Amino acid sequence: MSDGHDPERARRSGALSRRQVLTLLGLAPLAAMIRPGDSRSTALATRPIPASGERIPVIGLGTWETFDIGSSDAALRPLQDVLAAFSAAGGRLVDSSPMYGRAESVLGELLSRLGIRPSLILADKVWTSGRAAGVAQMEESLRRLRTPSIDLMQVHNLVDVGEHLPTLREWKRRGLVRYIGVTHYHAGAHAEVERVLRRESLDFLQINYSILEPEAGARLIPLAADRGVAVIANRPFAGGDFFRATRGRPLPALAAEIGCRTWAEMALKWILGDPLVTAAIPATDRLDHLADNLAGGRGAFPSPDLRRRISAAARTA
């Protein structure tokens, strides 16, 4: 029997504040981080997917490493809290892959527990060679994720991309996926990614893009925009190198120009200061880090001049 407090319904309707929703979900520590009137209490910015016009929040949630954990309740509970808080705060895009160990199975379990699958844009990948193997892997991903369909299916790291894209288009026609795309994580592959972008009709490109890995901003991201392709920025902290480079260093004064209180916020706002980026997908298993990441998608984003100054400040930190 319901007691009348439905956090998911309240989140959708806006009847409760984010602090109240998080408190109802049992996430008081995260709610306490959100002070009325500051940028962390505002809604996540959204940007359109060019292929459809559907708007998605600019901060998503990655699952690489963080969701590759055991199945005990003690192991799952911190991630359950993170996923619940992410959804309650307006987050929608969650990205996984069969390459990420147990991440798909863990995500599927948590989605089942929380009942939030309908509110999410679930992204996954195919990462094998051959058509039959690709179909089998994607069918297994559906089982692990406990869902009849995937919103976005991507060819992971371009593995056998010419073989898989016709299958993805067939799945799209059948309603098993809504969007299709390709991914990579390394600048050494950008030339091949560019060739694929030029010859194929895609909905999404997922590519590494950050202050320390800015190469995609020169050609790939503008090309994606020209081709009507949404861009997801992966490795927003360069696999942790960004934090190793800035550890123990004070946040530069220029961070205040866009309301940043942490290096993580500033790094994400730098990415989203590029208006051609649709979303970034930082991964975390901690509520305090989630709060920082979500703050990176709220409030003002830096101008081109401020982005240059942020980049210089981070690289000389």
Beta strands, then each sheet from edge to edge (+ up, - down):
strand 1: 46-48
strand 2: 55-57
strand 3: 61-62
strand 4: 93-95
strand 5: 121-126
strand 6: 150-155
strand 7: 177-183
strand 8: 204-208
strand 9: 230-234
strand 10: 279-280
sheet 1: 1+ 2-
sheet 2: 3+ 4+ 5+ 6+ 7+ 8+ 9+ 10+
end
